[in-house]
Structure formats: structure tokens, C-alpha cells
């Protein structure tokens, strides 16, 4: 297994799945844990030279502001690892 599959199976804790308030996932992970998950995933991809494209999807939070905050955090983390301040 190579690429992203390798990174995810070796470096991502399985507790990081879907957010609290996600009407579909119902796994109750906090926004802070989502940020940690995204940060770990993006850092591992950078460390292993795996290219990353961030595409916003979802939007299942009951409060749209939560969805926007989650997406913004992901983009900010990705930008930071690429040397771009967002």
C-alpha cells in the first residue's frame, strides 16, 4: 500500500471520524478533534511527500456556522503546511 492509504493506516488515530452534530455520522467528535485529525493527516502527507488537494464537502452540522468553522480550519491548516497564511 502506498500514498495516502499508507499515511492514513500508519498515522491517523481511528477516533477521528466525523464531527459532533453531524446528522449522518453521529460519532460525536469535537471540532477540536477534527482539527487535530486534519493536522495529523496533512502533516503525515507532507512528511511522506504525498500530494494533497483539499476539497470542501459535507455540511451536515445542524448549525451552518459550525460547518464553515470546520472547513475554514481545514483550509487554514493545509495552507499553513504549504507556507501560506490564511
PyMOL commands that set and color helices and strands:
alter all, ss='L'
color gray80, all
select helices_A, chain A and resi 3-11+31-47+64-81
alter helices_A, ss='H'
color red, helices_A
deselect
rebuild
show_as cartoon
